[in-house]
Amino acid sequence: MNDFSATFRPELFSRTALETYDLLVIGGGITGAGIALDAAARGLKTVLVEKEDFASGTSSRSTKLIHGGLRYLKQLELALVKEVGTERAIVYRNAPHVVRPERMLLPIVRGGSLGKTLSSIGLWIYDVLAGVPADERRKMLDARQTSVEEPMLRRDILLGGGLYYEYRTDDARLTIEILKTAVEKGALALNHAEVTALNYDTAGQICGATVLDRFSGTSHEIRAKFTVNAAGPWVDGVRRLDVKAPDSLRPRKRLHLTKGIHLVVPRQRLPLRQSAYFDVLADKRMVFAIPRGQVTYLGTTDTDYRGDIERPMATWADVDYVLAAANEMFPTAGLKRADVVSSWAGLRPLIHEEGKSPSELSRKDEIFLSSTGLLSIAGGKLTGYRKMAERIVDRVCRNLGVKADCPTARMPLSGGAFADPSQMRRFLEQRIGEARQIELPPAAVADWFDKYGSNVDVLIERAFAWKRACADTPELLRKTEVWYAVEHEMAATLNDYLIRRTGRLYFDRPALGGYYPLVAQDFADLLGWDPERSKREMEAFRQEYEAVLSFGE
Ligand code: FAD
């Protein structure tokens, strides 16, 4: 039985009744996933529960960069620049299939936030603090060179530019790879499993939680010696479940949610030569434009948020702000509302600081321990997930009297055990060659490799087995990938698959109209859905499909 298969969810739920876990993690975003991996790798008996799908919260709605922390340099948070720079190198080493270096152009413009000298010094300090490898160090350009690098940039205010490297990822895929590794190390991870109550022992300490299986409607008691709340924007909501803690309703520190949105436009509408990080002249913020496959995505915003946490939505004002920012810097693009082909909106779970605006709030993580033993963690970034996990699991180990050092710095994530980029290239070329025997297109194998790394072998093996049974190559590719997501990545709904496992709703939406009913049939075959369930799932996906192009006032 595969412990990360949607087929076995009922059995996996039943298994929880037999155990008392060392650690229960609430929340399957990148923070919870990182904690589960670290804990399981140190030998703690670990279970993670996620109320919707893994990475369905903020961890699929970010800018999808493993930052070196250039932004923190502006705020003089030097220690943070150093830490995220070091972490960036570690995440890249451990998961090179889902984390890739991305050349980034920083145009320097009249009226922008940094002049030529400050940009040059800033990027140099960044190289040193973040420990940037020699071939990725910053290169400063004059105005002419900058225009050559990016002909779409407006020239009248251009003073020069800097080239440097960020690392691009797919946030949801990174989260899934961390969880797959955690499960390989012995953790149990359940999606669509919501903590509805915290349970207490006779001394008033938390000893586990009541968890609702959102599919069957049944509740399960999970016993655990320690419980960590890694619920991102829902951290305060989970703290309110801690009814025996005196300050659960009015905690000393609380979350401050800010919303950020991204827009996706067809690549040919903004055909940049590389990614860019550019000024918004009106408010001195900065925005990214990142080409990816056939699209370019743009973002982000940073505004206070007090709406529905479950479904943050971009407004027309957000859309106009981002389009205006892009048009200001790349005027020939003339982007319009009608060019937007997809979008997403996410909430930053930051720690409230009195009197500070959204952009001024620190991105540092903080840990709170309640008198009943609930350990909550909030703040932070994708980039720092491993270090956050280390800090939490160190505390858990101290409390449990376990002596074990954090082993994750040199632990490849599932699919990512490669010595260097040339080994990755050789591996991919070989697999493309093998797959030719069954007529799989090289581009499709490369796409699988970008998502699944060396686990592409599992997909290719399955494709060989199913070749004869499928009518054509598109069907073979579709059925194989859906099978992998269900059997090896616990995809249990169409949304799990089309949003988090493959990112297709964001990056390939126009192709999905006729495609998702076919995927629904594949799910029905694998998971035994009856027509009623298939209908519900298709409706749930259709709502998301519409929502990415519905903007609030
Ligand atoms: P989440 O991903 O939200 O996970 C929390 C999970 O807990 C959710 O899935 C939720 O469903 C679950 N949960 C809640 N309540 C319960 C319950 N009762 N029972 C069970 N489960 C529950 N960082 C970077 O490093 N690089 C970037 O480029 C970047 N860009 C960003 C851009 C934007 C617009 C935003 C908003 C953030 C960005 N970040 C970036 C920050 C980063 O995305 C977040 O710090 C990170 O994803 C937070 O992860 P998390 O696991 O703490 O929260």
Residues whose N, C-alpha, C, O or C-beta is under 5 A from the ligand:
A	BS01	FAD	I26 G27 G28 G29 I30 T31 G32 V49 E50 K51 E52 D53 A55 S56 G57 T58 S59 R61 S62 T63 K64 L65 I66 H67 A193 E194 V195 A230 A231 G232 P233 W234 T258 G260 I261 T300 G346 L347 R348 G379 G380 K381 L382 T383
